[in-house]
Amino acid sequence: MVVPAALSEDERDAFARRLYHVHAQVFAGLTAQEFREHVITPPAETTRIQIYETPEGQILGYCGIHRYRRRVRGRDAIVLRAEAGLLPEYRGRGVTYGFGMIRAAVEKLRHPFTPVYYLGTLVHASSYHLFCKYFPRLFPRPDAANPAEMQEVARELIESFSDPPVTPSDPFIRDVGWVTIETPQETRLNARDDRPDVAFFKKRNPGYGLGHGLVVVVPMTFGNLADALRLRAAERLRMKVGHYKPEL
């Protein structure tokens, strides 16, 4: 795991160039400088980046987790944001989600009485599918009520960041600028309108191919994290014994 703040300026520059080489094979829409500012040196309280590499040191992917402090509905809160990218041939096992879950669990254990939220602006149905797959509680869900309180939390959180809304009338679709370069797996999943989460994402965020992101908030409560970690562990066990191959 890399902590960019612990690197020298030259080391951060070299690290950013190596990661951007991978990023540019996963996403379009961001320049190298924009990537550096968004992933390596955002105005976060802390940034940690997990890298995935070969034994020879070739980087295959990354997952960056950033921690912010915010006031949400009158209370101090911790907000986690993340970016992840893996080269196409190494996707399909949800490895970056495992790292994100562990980091969220660490934050919650360190701050048991402080609300902890993940805030995302998701630019592809595959990402939204994985959140729905692991977390019983999130906003918005296609198969559950979306209470007014969670809508207000999502609105307060997203408006405290710089991602602009695509239209003033809809605060939950943001102009992110990242465009996913789809793998065949992702293309097949994206075509499956029989999946409620995929159909919901495409209906709610039809401009995802233009770099528009759906605002998603996950309350990182002990219960929500425990369910997600249990589901992830069960999935990995099924994969290990060869009885299950996830879509993503």
N, C-alpha and C positions, 0 to 999 in steps of 0.2 A: 504494500500500500504506500502511495506517495502523498506527502503533504507538501503542496507547492510552496507554502509560506516558509518552509524549512530549506528551500533551495536558493541558491544564488540567482541573480538575474539571468546570467548566461545559462545556468542549468535549467531554469524555467523556460527560457527560449528554446533550448534544445528539446526539452520534454514536450513542449507544445507542438513543435514541428513533427515529432514522432507520432504523437496522438492524432494530429490533424491528417497525417497520411492515411491512417486507418479511417478516421471520421469521413473523409471525402469519398471513401468507397461504400459508405453506409447511407450518408445523407448528402443531398445537394442543398444549395441556398446560402451557405455561410462562407465568408472569406476566412483566411487563416487568422487574421487579426480579430475578427468577430468571434471566432471559435475560442481564441485565447482568452478574450475578455469574458466570455460566457461560461467557459468550463474551467479554465486554469486560475483566473484571477477575478472572479466575481466579487461584489462587495458583501461577502458573507462573513459571519463570525468565524467559521471554520470551513475548510474544504479538504476532503480526502478523496483520493482517486485510486481505485483498485484497477490494476492492469492485469491482463491475461496475455501470456506470452509463451513461446516455445522454449524448450531447454536451451536453445541457442540465443535466446534474447530477442527474437522477433515478436513485436507486439501484435496480438491478434484482436484485441479489443480493450475496452475500458468501461468503468462505471464511476462517475463522479457524484459525490454526495456533499451537499452544502447545507450548513445550519445557519438559520437566521433567528433573530428575536423579533417578535411582533406583539402588539396588543390586539386581542381578538375578543369582541363582545365584553370589553372592559377588563379582561384578564391578560396577564403575561402569558405568552405561548411560545413554543419552539416550532419553527417551520422548517421542514426538510424539503429540499428540491434536488433533482437528480437529472443526469443525462447518461445515456449508455449507448454503446455501439460495439458490435462484433462483426468481424468479417463474415460474409454470407455463409461460407462453408462450416463455420463454427456455431451458427445459431441453431436454436431448436431445443435447447435444454434448460432455458430459463436461468442460466448461471448468474447473470447480472441481478436478477430479482432476488436470488438468495443473498447476495452481498447487501442489497438494499434493505432487506428484512432484518438482517443481523444488525446493521447500523441503526435502524429505527428502534430495535429492541434495546440496544445499548443506551440510546438517548432516553428511552422511557424508564429504564432501570435507574439511570443516573438522576432523573427528574420525575419521580413517581407521582408527585402532586401537581405537576405542570402539564397543561394540555400540549400534546405533541401532534402535529398534523403533517402529512405529506401533501404537497401542492404540486400538481403537474399541469402542463399544457400539452396534451397528448396529440401527436400528429399522425398517428396511424392506428387502425383498428386492432392490429396485433398487440400493441401496448395496452390498449383498453381491455382487450380480451383477457390478458394475463392478470390485470388488477381485479377484474370481476371473478376470475377463476380462483384467486387465492384469498381475497378479502371479502368477508360477508358484509361489512359495512363500508360503503363509500358513496360519494356524491359525484355525479348522478348515477343511479342504477336504472336499467331498463325494466327490471322485474320487481321493483319495490317502490314504496312511496318515498318521495324526496321532501322531507319536512322543511318547513319554512326556516327553522333555525339553522339547518345545514346550508341552505341557500344563502343565508345571511353571512355565515362563516366563510363560505366560498367567495362571496362578493368582497368582504372585507380583506381577505387574504390576497386575492388577485389584484385588487386595486392598490395594494401596498407595494406592488412590483411594477416594473416599467413596460411589460408586454402590453402593447396597445390593443384595444378591442377592434375587431374587424368592422363592426358597425356599432354606433352609440346605443342602439336599442337592445343589444345582446351582450352583457358583460362576460358571458361564459364561453365565448369564442374569441380567441386572441390571435393576433398576427405574429407568429413565432418566426417564420422564415425557414424552418427546417423542413425539407421534403425527403421522405424515405425513399431510398432506392430499393424497390421490392425484390425479394428473393422469390423463386417459384412457390415456395411454401406460403409466403405471405400473400402472394397473389391469389392462391387457391383459397386461403382463409378469407381473404377480403371479398371473394365472390360468393361466400356462403351466407346468403340472406336467410337461411333457415336457422342461423344462430342469432338469438335475440340481441346479444351484446354487439355483434358485428353490425347487424341491421340498425340498431339504435345509434351506434357511433356514426355510421355513414349518413343517416338521416339528420342527426343533430349537428354534424360537422361536415357538410358536403364539400367544403373547400379545403379538405385536408391535403389534397394534391397540390395546393398552392402554398402550403406552409402554414395553414391555419391550425390552431391547437384547441382542443376541447379542455376546458378547465375541469380538473378532477381533484377532489379532496378526499383523503383517507384519514380518519381519526385513528391515531396510533395508540389506542387503548390497550390495556393488558389483554382483554378478551379478544379484540380484533387481531392483535399480533399472535396470540396463542393459536387461534384458528388458522391463520395464514401459515405459520411455521409447521403446524401439524399437517395441513394439506400438502405443503411442499415436501415434508419428510416422507409422507406416504407415497407421493408421486415418485420421488427419487428411489424409494424401495421397489416400486413396481417396475421402474426403468431398469434397475440393477438386476432383477431376476428375469428380465426379458419379457414381461407380460404386458408392457405398455410402452407406446411411443407417442409422446405428446405432439400435437399439431405444430406447436412452436416451442 
